[in-house]
Amino acid sequence: MGRGWKRAETLLRHRASPLPDSQLKKMTQEEVAKQFGFTAKSLRLLVRLKVIHIIPTEQDMSFLSLLSRIWKEKAWLKESLRQIRSKARREKLVRELELTKPERYVLNRYLNTEKRLSVHKVAGEVAHYYGMPKSVAIPMIRKMRARAYTAKHRREAGKGIARQEPSQML
């Protein structure tokens, strides 16, 4: 660790907590999330990664206070995405951001196959793996299938343009 990190660590240790110790123990993750503008899911991720404790300590609260200042900043998000070297991985991350697990499964199923897939076959897989009734799964599968075909078409169209000579593009 460089000197800057040690200084930041020292500042964090000596910074007063936003709440007194007696209130810290009573707060749930949902209350902490609400106080700092995080989602409960993002806090669970920080706990799972062992960045913070299940019951937030004074040090965790100081860290969350600092993190909340940059968490949603556009510049921070852009820089974080830039760290992912592969353009395809960045695009996949953004494309699948709002999707549920079954939707991601179906989308990837259609994107990564060379042969035709039956909607009913994929509905059976979704019912088996995720417990989703087929009557609910089929409309979702049709939507994801259309999205996958659009993405494949755009990918193939982009490759066609890249292969052409500059004189042929005019």
Secondary structure, DSSP 8 states (H G I E B T S, - for coil): --HHHHHHHHHHHHS--SS-HHHHTT--HHHHHHHHT--HHHHHHHHHTTSS-SS--HHHHHHHHHHHHHTT-HHHHHHHHHT---HHHHHHHHHTTT--HHHHHHHHHHHT-SS---HHHHHHHHHHHH---HHHHHHHHHHHHHHHHHHHHHHHHHHHHHHS-HHHH-
